[in-house]
Structures are given as structure tokens and as C-alpha cells.
Amino acid sequence: MKIFKWIVIVFGALLLLFYFLGMPYLREQTKKHSPERTAQYEAAGITLKVNYSSPSKKGRTIFGELVPYDEVWRTGANEPTTFTTSGDIYVGGKPLPAGTYSLWTIPGREAWTIILNEEVPDWGVTLLSGGDKTTRDPEHDVVQVAVPALGLPSPVEDFTIEFDVISQDVFMRLAWDQTEVLVKVNP
């Protein structure tokens, strides 16, 4: 019984050591390849902010290969992308209360599903799956909207999220490789 107790103590200590030392080290290393970026928009007393990590194309085919079609993607690299609004807004015509949400997408050939979820998990994918399975819990989805996938005339090297104003409407623009999507995000 004493040996079992010591095994549990040692295992627990190793887990804590990994959590407090290993995870920050891994985050720092992954940021070298997919740096953190922020997109921000302010108007009418509301601030919209997206924090994400921006992976590079590096000669790869992105959508349909690196990022499979019709599967949930954590949308970026490293930790989940977060979308914060300081006031109530509409995303694709659906109401979204003020707050911070994790941003997920389901890329498709013709359209993407944009998902805002009230949970913001630590990493966004399971380590045991090698990053293939997300940790998103669909029961906590707040908004899901479908938007068309648009082609680009030339490839975008780094995954980019930014805000654009088009005909007095605010859009969140996601672009990478030869694809972009525009999501209406108006107050």
C-alpha cells in the first residue's frame, strides 16, 4: 500500500511539473511558428476583438488537406481563437451577447459554418489525437452561421483575421491560402 501511495504522489508531482513548466514551454515554442495576432474594431461604443495564432501556408495545400473539409477546425493554431465583444451584437443576423467566446469553423468547399462557443478551453485540441480532434463542446455553442467560401486571386501566406467595413456593414474576414470568408458582425 505504501508503494502505491508513493507512485500516486510521484505521478501527481510529474503532472503538476508538466502543467506548470512543460505547457508554458510548449506554448512558447509553438508561437515561434504561428505567432499571436489581434484584430480589433471600435465603433458606436462597441469594441470587437479577435485573438488568434497565425500559421503559415509554407507551400502546403491548406483547405481540403491540412485543414479537412466538413470537420470542426479550431481556426488558427495553438490555443483556440477568441472573439470578444464589449456589447451585444449580431453575427450573421443572429444575436450574440457581450462576452468572450471561442471561435470554431467548419470549412467547406462552397460554404463555412462559423461557430461561437461560450467555453474557451486551454488548448482546443486533444493531445492524444495528435491535434486532429477538437475539445469544443457543441452544447455550449451560442451562435452558428453559414457563410459562402470565396476564392482569392492569389494565395494568402499567413492565416489572417481582420475587420472590414463594406457598405456600412462590419465584417470579420478570415483568409488563408486561396480562400476567404466574410462574417457580418454588426451592433
C-alpha positions in Angstrom: 0.0 0.0 0.0 2.9 2.4 0.8 4.4 1.8 -2.7 1.0 2.7 -4.4 0.8 5.9 -2.3 4.3 6.9 -3.4 3.6 6.1 -7.1 0.5 8.3 -6.9 2.5 11.1 -5.2 5.3 10.9 -7.8 2.8 10.7 -10.7 0.9 13.7 -9.4 4.1 15.7 -8.9 5.1 14.9 -12.5 1.7 16.0 -13.8 2.0 19.3 -11.9 5.5 19.8 -13.2 4.4 19.3 -16.8 1.4 21.6 -16.3 3.4 24.5 -14.8 6.7 24.1 -16.7 6.0 21.9 -19.8 2.8 23.6 -21.1 4.3 27.2 -21.0 7.4 25.9 -22.7 5.3 24.2 -25.4 3.2 27.3 -25.9 6.3 29.5 -26.3 7.8 27.1 -28.9 4.6 26.9 -31.0 4.3 30.7 -31.0 7.5 30.8 -33.0 5.9 29.1 -35.9 2.4 30.5 -35.5 2.7 33.9 -33.9 -0.1 35.5 -31.9 -2.1 38.2 -33.6 -5.0 40.5 -32.7 -7.7 42.1 -34.9 -9.7 44.9 -33.4 -12.6 47.1 -34.4 -14.1 50.0 -32.5 -17.3 52.0 -33.4 -20.6 53.0 -31.8 -19.3 52.4 -28.3 -18.6 48.7 -29.0 -15.2 47.0 -29.3 -14.7 43.8 -31.2 -11.5 41.9 -30.7 -10.2 38.6 -32.0 -7.0 36.9 -30.6 -5.6 34.1 -32.7 -2.4 32.4 -33.7 -1.4 32.7 -37.3 0.0 29.6 -39.0 1.8 29.9 -42.4 1.0 28.2 -45.7 4.6 27.1 -46.3 3.8 25.6 -49.7 1.1 23.3 -48.3 -2.4 22.9 -49.6 -4.5 24.2 -46.7 -8.2 23.6 -47.1 -9.2 20.0 -48.0 -5.8 18.7 -46.9 -4.1 20.3 -43.8 -7.5 21.5 -42.7 -10.1 18.9 -43.8 -13.4 19.9 -45.3 -16.5 19.4 -43.3 -14.8 18.9 -39.9 -14.6 21.3 -37.0 -11.4 23.3 -37.0 -10.1 25.3 -34.0 -9.5 28.2 -36.5 -5.8 29.1 -36.3 -3.1 27.4 -34.3 -2.2 26.8 -30.7 -4.9 27.9 -28.2 -8.4 28.4 -29.5 -9.1 31.7 -31.2 -11.2 34.0 -29.1 -13.8 36.6 -30.2 -14.7 39.3 -27.7 -17.4 41.9 -28.0 -17.9 44.6 -25.4 -21.6 45.0 -26.3 -24.5 42.9 -27.7 -24.1 42.4 -31.5 -25.5 40.3 -34.3 -23.3 37.7 -36.0 -24.7 36.7 -39.4 -28.1 38.1 -38.3 -28.1 36.1 -35.0 -27.9 37.8 -31.6 -24.6 37.5 -29.6 -24.5 38.9 -26.0 -21.4 40.8 -24.9 -18.6 38.5 -23.7 -15.7 36.3 -24.8 -16.2 33.2 -26.9 -14.1 30.6 -28.6 -14.3 30.8 -32.4 -14.6 27.5 -34.4 -15.2 26.9 -38.0 -16.3 24.0 -40.3 -14.7 24.8 -43.6 -16.4 23.5 -46.7 -15.8 23.8 -50.4 -18.7 26.1 -51.0 -19.6 27.4 -47.5 -18.2 27.6 -44.0 -20.0 27.3 -40.7 -18.9 29.9 -38.2 -19.4 28.8 -34.5 -19.0 30.9 -31.4 -18.9 28.9 -28.2 -19.2 30.1 -24.6 -16.4 27.9 -23.4 -12.7 28.8 -24.1 -10.7 25.6 -23.5 -6.9 25.7 -22.7 -5.7 24.2 -26.0 -8.5 23.5 -28.3 -7.4 20.0 -29.5 -6.7 16.8 -27.7 -3.0 15.9 -27.4 -3.8 12.2 -27.7 -5.3 12.7 -31.1 -2.2 14.5 -32.4 -4.3 17.6 -32.8 -6.9 16.0 -35.0 -9.8 16.2 -32.6 -11.1 19.4 -31.1 -12.2 19.9 -27.5 -15.3 22.0 -28.5 -18.4 21.0 -26.6 -21.4 21.7 -29.1 -23.8 22.1 -26.2 -22.1 25.4 -25.4 -22.4 26.8 -28.9 -24.1 30.3 -28.8 -24.1 31.1 -32.5 -23.8 29.1 -35.7 -24.0 30.8 -39.1 -23.2 29.6 -42.6 -21.3 31.9 -44.9 -20.0 31.4 -48.5 -16.4 30.4 -49.1 -14.9 32.9 -51.6 -11.9 32.3 -53.8 -8.9 34.7 -53.8 -6.9 35.7 -56.9 -3.6 35.0 -55.1 -2.7 32.9 -52.1 -2.5 34.4 -48.6 0.6 33.0 -46.9 -0.3 33.6 -43.2 -3.8 32.9 -41.8 -5.4 36.3 -41.2 -8.4 37.6 -39.4 -9.3 41.2 -39.7 -12.4 43.5 -39.7 -13.6 45.3 -42.8 -16.4 47.8 -43.4 -18.2 47.2 -46.6 -21.2 49.4 -47.4 -21.6 50.5 -43.8 -21.7 46.9 -42.5 -18.9 45.4 -40.4 -17.5 42.0 -41.5 -15.0 39.7 -39.8 -12.7 38.5 -42.7 -10.9 35.2 -42.4 -8.4 34.5 -45.2 -5.7 31.8 -45.9 -4.4 30.1 -48.9 -6.8 30.8 -51.7 -10.0 31.1 -49.6 -11.7 33.9 -47.6 -15.0 34.1 -45.7 -16.8 37.2 -44.6 -19.0 37.1 -41.5 -21.3 40.1 -40.8 -20.8 41.3 -37.2 -22.9 44.4 -36.7 -24.1 46.1 -33.5 
